[in-house]
Amino acid sequence: MKQLGSPVLTNPIDDNIPSIKPDLDQVEAYRSTKKPSKSGSSKAPTPQHEPSQPAPKKSSALGILNNLIIYGVIAAGGYWAFQQDVKREQELISAENRILDLERQLSATDEEMGESTVAMRAKLEGLIEKTDKLWSEMDKLWASAWRKNQSQIKELRSKTIKTDNKLTETNTEILTNKTAIIELGDKQSATAFNINALTDQLGKAQSVKQEIEKLASQLSSLENKSSSRDQQQIELATMVAELDTSVKLLIERMERPAAGASTTATTPPPAQ
């Protein structure tokens, strides 16, 4: 396993850092900036005594400030790089630990799977043996039971055959009874039809009887009327005969006075 080592802070740019002392070029450049221009020489008088010490002090302060800034930036970059390195080292260590844990788990699962497969094989073998024993025992029991119950099986077969025959007989009887019932139903329907026809005929006969009775009553009334008419005719005949005789008598009576008058007219009246 990789161990976390303490990193050494190295300064790869130490050789490029300028020194605190200003260079000759910087001093000359600073002096040239302090020299008066040609156009302004007539207007402003040049000082007799130029200060030589303040310029190097300003340049040295700026250089120190620059150096401090550079050192601070370098230190911050080194610290950040150190932190990143530490973080990466920690991530690597955690990843290695995870890998080791996974390897241990895999080895444990392999061992457990091996043990479980062995145990399952043993259990399966035991179950197979038990099932074989059970099948053999079942075969033995079946053979003994079959031998013992062979006579009973034969009796049951004969009984079943007899019951089948009885069932066929009963089925035939049921069929005959059904046919007889159907015939009886047909006969009953026919008799019912005949009864209905007879009742219709009786009703018709009753109506005919009633009509006959009506006709008889009408005949009796007609006979009575005819008898009364006969009597009336007889009476009329007698009346006609009487009228005829009376008419004849009247005619005779009328004829008699006429004859007497004629005789009186022909014979002279007697003398007074």
VEXMAR-899426 format. One record per residue (C-alpha): residue number from 1; residue in three letters; x, y negated, z. Coordinates in nm, 4 decimals. Layout:
N
+-----+-----+----------+----------+----------+
|   k |   r |       px |       py |       pz |
+-----+-----+----------+----------+----------+
| NUM | ALA |        X |        Y |        Z |
...
+-----+-----+----------+----------+----------+
// end
This chain:
272
+-----+-----+----------+----------+----------+
|   k |   r |       px |       py |       pz |
+-----+-----+----------+----------+----------+
|   1 | MET |   0.0000 |   0.0000 |   0.0000 |
|   2 | LYS |   0.1176 |  -0.3468 |  -0.0796 |
|   3 | GLN |   0.2024 |  -0.5500 |   0.2327 |
|   4 | LEU |   0.1333 |  -0.9223 |   0.2616 |
|   5 | GLY |   0.4685 |  -1.1025 |   0.2683 |
|   6 | SER |   0.5331 |  -1.4573 |   0.3790 |
|   7 | PRO |   0.5940 |  -1.6668 |   0.0668 |
|   8 | VAL |   0.8959 |  -1.8929 |   0.0615 |
|   9 | LEU |   0.8218 |  -2.2553 |  -0.0310 |
|  10 | THR |   1.0514 |  -2.3288 |  -0.3208 |
|  11 | ASN |   1.0956 |  -2.6664 |  -0.4867 |
|  12 | PRO |   1.1703 |  -2.6062 |  -0.8539 |
|  13 | ILE |   1.1827 |  -2.9811 |  -0.9281 |
|  14 | ASP |   1.4190 |  -3.0870 |  -0.6487 |
|  15 | ASP |   1.6974 |  -3.1353 |  -0.9020 |
|  16 | ASN |   1.4828 |  -3.3747 |  -1.1065 |
|  17 | ILE |   1.3925 |  -3.6051 |  -0.8155 |
|  18 | PRO |   1.5844 |  -3.9394 |  -0.8425 |
|  19 | SER |   1.7988 |  -4.0524 |  -0.5532 |
|  20 | ILE |   1.7080 |  -4.3323 |  -0.3192 |
|  21 | LYS |   1.9895 |  -4.5542 |  -0.4489 |
|  22 | PRO |   1.9013 |  -4.7515 |  -0.7631 |
|  23 | ASP |   2.0919 |  -4.6892 |  -1.0798 |
|  24 | LEU |   2.3014 |  -4.9475 |  -1.2562 |
|  25 | ASP |   2.0505 |  -4.9680 |  -1.5406 |
|  26 | GLN |   1.7714 |  -5.0528 |  -1.2998 |
|  27 | VAL |   1.9814 |  -5.3225 |  -1.1349 |
|  28 | GLU |   2.0727 |  -5.4794 |  -1.4693 |
|  29 | ALA |   1.7121 |  -5.4685 |  -1.5866 |
|  30 | TYR |   1.5947 |  -5.6336 |  -1.2668 |
|  31 | ARG |   1.8618 |  -5.9058 |  -1.3014 |
|  32 | SER |   1.7713 |  -5.9704 |  -1.6637 |
|  33 | THR |   1.4107 |  -6.0289 |  -1.5607 |
|  34 | LYS |   1.5305 |  -6.2816 |  -1.3025 |
|  35 | LYS |   1.7445 |  -6.4799 |  -1.5527 |
|  36 | PRO |   1.5793 |  -6.8035 |  -1.6861 |
|  37 | SER |   1.4817 |  -6.8288 |  -2.0513 |
|  38 | LYS |   1.6631 |  -7.0674 |  -2.2937 |
|  39 | SER |   1.3562 |  -7.2841 |  -2.3556 |
|  40 | GLY |   1.3047 |  -7.3564 |  -1.9908 |
|  41 | SER |   1.6724 |  -7.4357 |  -1.9071 |
|  42 | SER |   1.6335 |  -7.8042 |  -1.9826 |
|  43 | LYS |   1.3264 |  -7.8452 |  -1.7711 |
|  44 | ALA |   1.4045 |  -7.6536 |  -1.4551 |
|  45 | PRO |   1.7435 |  -7.6605 |  -1.3003 |
|  46 | THR |   1.8978 |  -7.3289 |  -1.2196 |
|  47 | PRO |   1.9662 |  -7.2627 |  -0.8558 |
|  48 | GLN |   2.3240 |  -7.2844 |  -0.7494 |
|  49 | HIS |   2.3113 |  -6.9886 |  -0.5149 |
|  50 | GLU |   2.1162 |  -6.6753 |  -0.6329 |
|  51 | PRO |   2.0148 |  -6.4216 |  -0.3698 |
|  52 | SER |   2.1677 |  -6.0855 |  -0.4439 |
|  53 | GLN |   2.0291 |  -5.8702 |  -0.1582 |
|  54 | PRO |   1.6401 |  -5.8819 |  -0.1883 |
|  55 | ALA |   1.6187 |  -5.7120 |  -0.5297 |
|  56 | PRO |   1.7895 |  -5.3916 |  -0.4215 |
|  57 | LYS |   1.5595 |  -5.3747 |  -0.1148 |
|  58 | LYS |   1.2408 |  -5.3906 |  -0.3291 |
|  59 | SER |   1.3693 |  -5.1302 |  -0.5734 |
|  60 | SER |   1.4695 |  -4.8985 |  -0.2898 |
|  61 | ALA |   1.1212 |  -4.9290 |  -0.1279 |
|  62 | LEU |   0.9503 |  -4.8481 |  -0.4576 |
|  63 | GLY |   1.1769 |  -4.5492 |  -0.5105 |
|  64 | ILE |   1.1095 |  -4.4231 |  -0.1583 |
|  65 | LEU |   0.7329 |  -4.4624 |  -0.2152 |
|  66 | ASN |   0.7562 |  -4.2781 |  -0.5454 |
|  67 | ASN |   0.9604 |  -4.0040 |  -0.3846 |
|  68 | LEU |   0.7087 |  -3.9723 |  -0.1013 |
|  69 | ILE |   0.4193 |  -3.9497 |  -0.3472 |
|  70 | ILE |   0.6037 |  -3.6874 |  -0.5502 |
|  71 | TYR |   0.6902 |  -3.4902 |  -0.2369 |
|  72 | GLY |   0.3275 |  -3.5103 |  -0.1197 |
|  73 | VAL |   0.1980 |  -3.3902 |  -0.4559 |
|  74 | ILE |   0.4544 |  -3.1083 |  -0.4596 |
|  75 | ALA |   0.3657 |  -3.0105 |  -0.1018 |
|  76 | ALA |  -0.0081 |  -3.0118 |  -0.1825 |
|  77 | GLY |   0.0498 |  -2.8043 |  -0.4956 |
|  78 | GLY |   0.2679 |  -2.5619 |  -0.3037 |
|  79 | TYR |   0.0088 |  -2.5320 |  -0.0257 |
|  80 | TRP |  -0.2701 |  -2.4735 |  -0.2797 |
|  81 | ALA |  -0.0582 |  -2.2134 |  -0.4590 |
|  82 | PHE |   0.0185 |  -2.0520 |  -0.1235 |
|  83 | GLN |  -0.3528 |  -2.0409 |  -0.0362 |
|  84 | GLN |  -0.4383 |  -1.8928 |  -0.3762 |
|  85 | ASP |  -0.1633 |  -1.6345 |  -0.3340 |
|  86 | VAL |  -0.2908 |  -1.5463 |   0.0134 |
|  87 | LYS |  -0.6469 |  -1.5187 |  -0.1172 |
|  88 | ARG |  -0.5376 |  -1.2932 |  -0.4020 |
|  89 | GLU |  -0.3368 |  -1.0792 |  -0.1640 |
|  90 | GLN |  -0.6411 |  -1.0446 |   0.0616 |
|  91 | GLU |  -0.8638 |  -0.9556 |  -0.2350 |
|  92 | LEU |  -0.6118 |  -0.6949 |  -0.3472 |
|  93 | ILE |  -0.5948 |  -0.5500 |   0.0036 |
|  94 | SER |  -0.9781 |  -0.5347 |   0.0305 |
|  95 | ALA |  -1.0014 |  -0.3747 |  -0.3155 |
|  96 | GLU |  -0.7388 |  -0.1168 |  -0.2201 |
|  97 | ASN |  -0.9256 |  -0.0470 |   0.1036 |
|  98 | ARG |  -1.2498 |  -0.0021 |  -0.0913 |
|  99 | ILE |  -1.0792 |   0.2316 |  -0.3339 |
| 100 | LEU |  -0.9406 |   0.4332 |  -0.0434 |
| 101 | ASP |  -1.2862 |   0.4501 |   0.1167 |
| 102 | LEU |  -1.4407 |   0.5621 |  -0.2113 |
| 103 | GLU |  -1.1726 |   0.8269 |  -0.2540 |
| 104 | ARG |  -1.2373 |   0.9515 |   0.0979 |
| 105 | GLN |  -1.6129 |   0.9581 |   0.0352 |
| 106 | LEU |  -1.5629 |   1.1410 |  -0.2920 |
| 107 | SER |  -1.3380 |   1.3963 |  -0.1287 |
| 108 | ALA |  -1.5904 |   1.4381 |   0.1539 |
| 109 | THR |  -1.8796 |   1.4761 |  -0.0912 |
| 110 | ASP |  -1.6782 |   1.7259 |  -0.2937 |
| 111 | GLU |  -1.6122 |   1.9270 |   0.0194 |
| 112 | GLU |  -1.9761 |   1.9032 |   0.1269 |
| 113 | MET |  -2.0945 |   2.0006 |  -0.2205 |
| 114 | GLY |  -1.8611 |   2.2949 |  -0.2196 |
| 115 | GLU |  -1.9845 |   2.4015 |   0.1217 |
| 116 | SER |  -2.3491 |   2.3456 |   0.0213 |
| 117 | THR |  -2.3073 |   2.5467 |  -0.2998 |
| 118 | VAL |  -2.1493 |   2.8299 |  -0.1047 |
| 119 | ALA |  -2.4292 |   2.8182 |   0.1513 |
| 120 | MET |  -2.6921 |   2.8051 |  -0.1236 |
| 121 | ARG |  -2.5362 |   3.1021 |  -0.2969 |
| 122 | ALA |  -2.5367 |   3.2947 |   0.0283 |
| 123 | LYS |  -2.9010 |   3.2021 |   0.0905 |
| 124 | LEU |  -2.9980 |   3.2962 |  -0.2647 |
| 125 | GLU |  -2.8223 |   3.6296 |  -0.2349 |
| 126 | GLY |  -2.9999 |   3.6939 |   0.0946 |
| 127 | LEU |  -3.3349 |   3.6005 |  -0.0587 |
| 128 | ILE |  -3.2702 |   3.8237 |  -0.3591 |
| 129 | GLU |  -3.1890 |   4.1141 |  -0.1309 |
| 130 | LYS |  -3.5022 |   4.0490 |   0.0750 |
| 131 | THR |  -3.7205 |   4.0289 |  -0.2359 |
| 132 | ASP |  -3.5718 |   4.3522 |  -0.3698 |
| 133 | LYS |  -3.6446 |   4.5226 |  -0.0389 |
| 134 | LEU |  -3.9966 |   4.3845 |  -0.0334 |
| 135 | TRP |  -4.0612 |   4.5001 |  -0.3896 |
| 136 | SER |  -3.9322 |   4.8480 |  -0.3079 |
| 137 | GLU |  -4.1502 |   4.8623 |   0.0035 |
| 138 | MET |  -4.4495 |   4.7417 |  -0.1960 |
| 139 | ASP |  -4.3865 |   5.0085 |  -0.4599 |
| 140 | LYS |  -4.3683 |   5.2750 |  -0.1912 |
| 141 | LEU |  -4.6860 |   5.1529 |  -0.0244 |
| 142 | TRP |  -4.8649 |   5.1334 |  -0.3573 |
| 143 | ALA |  -4.7588 |   5.4865 |  -0.4513 |
| 144 | SER |  -4.8699 |   5.6297 |  -0.1161 |
| 145 | ALA |  -5.1975 |   5.4407 |  -0.1237 |
| 146 | TRP |  -5.2622 |   5.5461 |  -0.4828 |
| 147 | ARG |  -5.1991 |   5.9114 |  -0.3962 |
| 148 | LYS |  -5.4157 |   5.8960 |  -0.0865 |
| 149 | ASN |  -5.6991 |   5.7118 |  -0.2525 |
| 150 | GLN |  -5.7005 |   5.9108 |  -0.5775 |
| 151 | SER |  -5.9992 |   6.1232 |  -0.4659 |
| 152 | GLN |  -6.1839 |   5.8145 |  -0.3505 |
| 153 | ILE |  -6.1065 |   5.6498 |  -0.6821 |
| 154 | LYS |  -6.2547 |   5.9503 |  -0.8664 |
| 155 | GLU |  -6.5685 |   5.9392 |  -0.6487 |
| 156 | LEU |  -6.5987 |   5.5690 |  -0.7069 |
| 157 | ARG |  -6.5614 |   5.6217 |  -1.0804 |
| 158 | SER |  -6.8367 |   5.8857 |  -1.0794 |
| 159 | LYS |  -7.0555 |   5.6587 |  -0.8697 |
| 160 | THR |  -6.9913 |   5.3707 |  -1.1041 |
| 161 | ILE |  -7.0819 |   5.5911 |  -1.4018 |
| 162 | LYS |  -7.4066 |   5.6937 |  -1.2282 |
| 163 | THR |  -7.4852 |   5.3358 |  -1.1414 |
| 164 | ASP |  -7.4138 |   5.2359 |  -1.4999 |
| 165 | ASN |  -7.6567 |   5.5029 |  -1.6209 |
| 166 | LYS |  -7.9167 |   5.3856 |  -1.3711 |
| 167 | LEU |  -7.8615 |   5.0322 |  -1.4831 |
| 168 | THR |  -7.9134 |   5.1313 |  -1.8463 |
| 169 | GLU |  -8.2323 |   5.3175 |  -1.7502 |
| 170 | THR |  -8.3587 |   5.0244 |  -1.5506 |
| 171 | ASN |  -8.2714 |   4.7939 |  -1.8384 |
| 172 | THR |  -8.4722 |   5.0126 |  -2.0776 |
| 173 | GLU |  -8.7623 |   5.0191 |  -1.8314 |
| 174 | ILE |  -8.7395 |   4.6456 |  -1.7965 |
| 175 | LEU |  -8.7453 |   4.6104 |  -2.1741 |
| 176 | THR |  -9.0502 |   4.8381 |  -2.2013 |
| 177 | ASN |  -9.2204 |   4.6466 |  -1.9239 |
| 178 | LYS |  -9.1374 |   4.3247 |  -2.1003 |
| 179 | THR |  -9.2894 |   4.4567 |  -2.4233 |
| 180 | ALA |  -9.5965 |   4.5784 |  -2.2317 |
| 181 | ILE |  -9.6267 |   4.2440 |  -2.0608 |
| 182 | ILE |  -9.5954 |   4.0719 |  -2.3958 |
| 183 | GLU |  -9.8663 |   4.2995 |  -2.5393 |
| 184 | LEU | -10.0875 |   4.2351 |  -2.2377 |
| 185 | GLY | -10.0265 |   3.8669 |  -2.2794 |
| 186 | ASP | -10.1241 |   3.8934 |  -2.6436 |
| 187 | LYS | -10.4349 |   4.0927 |  -2.5489 |
| 188 | GLN | -10.5169 |   3.8472 |  -2.2767 |
| 189 | SER | -10.4785 |   3.5624 |  -2.5186 |
| 190 | ALA | -10.6988 |   3.7504 |  -2.7674 |
| 191 | THR | -10.9630 |   3.8184 |  -2.5018 |
| 192 | ALA | -10.9417 |   3.4599 |  -2.3917 |
| 193 | PHE | -10.9906 |   3.3585 |  -2.7532 |
| 194 | ASN | -11.2868 |   3.5976 |  -2.7810 |
| 195 | ILE | -11.4301 |   3.4643 |  -2.4567 |
| 196 | ASN | -11.3931 |   3.1140 |  -2.5880 |
| 197 | ALA | -11.5621 |   3.2179 |  -2.9106 |
| 198 | LEU | -11.8431 |   3.3884 |  -2.7158 |
| 199 | THR | -11.8878 |   3.0849 |  -2.4974 |
| 200 | ASP | -11.9063 |   2.8744 |  -2.8103 |
| 201 | GLN | -12.1625 |   3.1137 |  -2.9584 |
| 202 | LEU | -12.3617 |   3.1134 |  -2.6348 |
| 203 | GLY | -12.3585 |   2.7371 |  -2.6382 |
| 204 | LYS | -12.4747 |   2.7393 |  -2.9953 |
| 205 | ALA | -12.7461 |   2.9995 |  -2.9095 |
| 206 | GLN | -12.8571 |   2.7859 |  -2.6194 |
| 207 | SER | -12.8838 |   2.4859 |  -2.8465 |
| 208 | VAL | -13.0730 |   2.6990 |  -3.1016 |
| 209 | LYS | -13.3017 |   2.8205 |  -2.8235 |
| 210 | GLN | -13.3635 |   2.4650 |  -2.7186 |
| 211 | GLU | -13.4400 |   2.3720 |  -3.0780 |
| 212 | ILE | -13.6725 |   2.6751 |  -3.1061 |
| 213 | GLU | -13.8477 |   2.5697 |  -2.7882 |
| 214 | LYS | -13.8824 |   2.2208 |  -2.9288 |
| 215 | LEU | -14.0207 |   2.3642 |  -3.2527 |
| 216 | ALA | -14.2567 |   2.5883 |  -3.0557 |
| 217 | SER | -14.3821 |   2.2925 |  -2.8601 |
| 218 | GLN | -14.4191 |   2.1004 |  -3.1837 |
| 219 | LEU | -14.6092 |   2.3978 |  -3.3369 |
| 220 | SER | -14.8319 |   2.4236 |  -3.0344 |
| 221 | SER | -14.9023 |   2.0542 |  -3.0557 |
| 222 | LEU | -14.9646 |   2.0879 |  -3.4277 |
| 223 | GLU | -15.1924 |   2.3850 |  -3.3641 |
| 224 | ASN | -15.3779 |   2.1857 |  -3.1064 |
| 225 | LYS | -15.3989 |   1.8996 |  -3.3474 |
| 226 | SER | -15.5095 |   2.1344 |  -3.6265 |
| 227 | SER | -15.7721 |   2.2924 |  -3.4031 |
| 228 | SER | -15.8985 |   1.9500 |  -3.3096 |
| 229 | ARG | -15.8923 |   1.8575 |  -3.6764 |
| 230 | ASP | -16.0888 |   2.1740 |  -3.7579 |
| 231 | GLN | -16.3466 |   2.0790 |  -3.5011 |
| 232 | GLN | -16.3522 |   1.7300 |  -3.6407 |
| 233 | GLN | -16.3894 |   1.8724 |  -3.9902 |
| 234 | ILE | -16.6713 |   2.0951 |  -3.8707 |
| 235 | GLU | -16.8340 |   1.8040 |  -3.7014 |
| 236 | LEU | -16.7828 |   1.5935 |  -4.0116 |
| 237 | ALA | -16.9256 |   1.8728 |  -4.2250 |
| 238 | THR | -17.2278 |   1.8971 |  -4.0010 |
| 239 | MET | -17.2596 |   1.5232 |  -4.0007 |
| 240 | VAL | -17.2261 |   1.5191 |  -4.3783 |
| 241 | ALA | -17.4860 |   1.7909 |  -4.4063 |
| 242 | GLU | -17.7155 |   1.6044 |  -4.1737 |
| 243 | LEU | -17.6583 |   1.2854 |  -4.3689 |
| 244 | ASP | -17.7242 |   1.4718 |  -4.6893 |
| 245 | THR | -18.0481 |   1.6083 |  -4.5545 |
| 246 | SER | -18.1474 |   1.2713 |  -4.4176 |
| 247 | VAL | -18.0651 |   1.1113 |  -4.7509 |
| 248 | LYS | -18.2654 |   1.3695 |  -4.9291 |
| 249 | LEU | -18.5536 |   1.3086 |  -4.6925 |
| 250 | LEU | -18.5311 |   0.9367 |  -4.7434 |
| 251 | ILE | -18.5215 |   0.9845 |  -5.1167 |
| 252 | GLU | -18.8220 |   1.2048 |  -5.0914 |
| 253 | ARG | -18.9953 |   0.9516 |  -4.8720 |
| 254 | MET | -18.9112 |   0.6769 |  -5.1126 |
| 255 | GLU | -19.0302 |   0.8802 |  -5.4040 |
| 256 | ARG | -19.3606 |   0.9561 |  -5.2338 |
| 257 | PRO | -19.4770 |   0.5975 |  -5.1880 |
| 258 | ALA | -19.3865 |   0.5214 |  -5.5464 |
| 259 | ALA | -19.5930 |   0.8100 |  -5.6715 |
| 260 | GLY | -19.8864 |   0.7026 |  -5.4606 |
| 261 | ALA | -19.8676 |   0.3510 |  -5.5960 |
| 262 | SER | -19.8711 |   0.4707 |  -5.9498 |
| 263 | THR | -20.1739 |   0.6778 |  -5.8825 |
| 264 | THR | -20.3529 |   0.3896 |  -5.7292 |
| 265 | ALA | -20.2719 |   0.1776 |  -6.0238 |
| 266 | THR | -20.4223 |   0.4219 |  -6.2658 |
| 267 | THR | -20.7404 |   0.4918 |  -6.0688 |
| 268 | PRO | -20.9870 |   0.2054 |  -6.0293 |
| 269 | PRO | -21.0586 |   0.0811 |  -5.6933 |
| 270 | PRO | -21.3819 |   0.1868 |  -5.5387 |
| 271 | ALA | -21.6860 |  -0.0336 |  -5.5475 |
| 272 | GLN | -21.7732 |  -0.2314 |  -5.2539 |
+-----+-----+----------+----------+----------+
// end
